Amino acid sequence: MAITENKWGVIYCPKGGYRNHKRWKKIKDCLHDNAIDFDYVQSENTDSVDRLVKMMINNSYKTIIIVGGDSALNDAVNCLMSVDAQVRDSVALGVIPNGTMNDFAHFWGFDEVDYEQTIKWLKAGRIRKVDLGCIRYVNRDHDNCHRYFLNCVNIGLLSTVTDLRNRTRHIFMGSRTLSFFFSFLLMTFQRLDYKMHLKINMDEIKRRVMTVCIGNSSGYGQTPNAVPYNGLLDVSVVYQPKVTQLFEGFYLLVKNKFLNHKSVHPYRTREVEVVNSNQALVTIDGRLMKTPIGSYKITVEQEIINFLIPE
C-alpha cells in the first residue's frame, strides 16, 4: 500500500540535552537529503503530543511521523483512536526512535543509531495495519475511562521499577540501563508481590503475584512472542520467586529468554479481566498511570492503525 500524499507532518519529542538537539539537526538534514517534503513541530512536554497530532490531522496531513519513544507513540495512537474511523484510515503513523523506551520501534527493526536507514524505510511507504490493546477502567472520580496501547500494560512490580526508574534517572544522566538496574536493586526493599484475582481464558488466578505483563508487542522482553497483528494478547504472569531468583529473572529478561524462568506462566488470549490487583501500580507503554479503581479489563482491537514498517 503506497502513500499518495507527499507532505509529512513530523513531531519532534526531545529527550533533553545538547546531544539530542544535535541528533535532531542530523535527522532534519537526512530528511532533506532524501527529498522528503515535511513540516515539523516540537512537543513542549508529555501532554502536547496529543494536541499536535490533532492539529496535523485537522490540517490534512496523511503521514505523521513521531520522533520519539513509546510514550509519544502511545499519545499519537490514542489521538488517532479519538477521530472517526474514515479519518483514521486515511492517516499513516511512523516513528523515528528517539525516546528513553523504544520497544515498539525495536520490534520492527528500527534503530536509534541508524536513523538514515529508518528514514529510507519510511519513505518507501510500506504500511501494515496493526493491533491495539485497550484497558478499560474506572478512575478515582468514578468515570469510565479507556486507554489504548501499542506495546504493553504492566501491573505490579515492573511498574514499581518504572516508577523508581523515573525518580532516579537524573542520577544516571538519563541512562535507561543504569537507572533500570539501580531501580531493580532498590525494589528488593519494596513490596515484592500482590494478592491478585485474574481471569484469563478459562483460568481463574487467585494468588500472590509479583508482576503481570499484557503484551500487544514484545512488552520490554516480558512477552517476547507477541506480535501486534494476530488479534491476540500475550500475557506473562510472574508468581513470587525467591529473592535469589529475581536476579536470574533479570538476566533472562536482558537475554530475551524471560519465558524460560520457572516462575513465569505465559498465556495467549483476547481478554484479561483484573478482578482485583490489590492497588498494584499500572504502566501503559512504559508510562505510569493512575491506579484504576476496582476491576478492569484489557482487550485487543485487530488491525486498526496504519503503521509504517520496514521494507
Helices and strands as residue ranges (DSSP letters): E 8-12, H 18-33, E 38-42, H 48-58, E 63-68, H 70-80, H 85-88, E 92-97, H 103-107, H 115-124, E 127-138, E 144-149, E 152-156, H 157-168, G 169-172, H 176-186, G 187-189, E 194-200, E 203-215, G 219-221, E 233-239, H 243-254, G 258-260, E 264-269, E 271-276, E 282-284, E 287-289, E 293-308
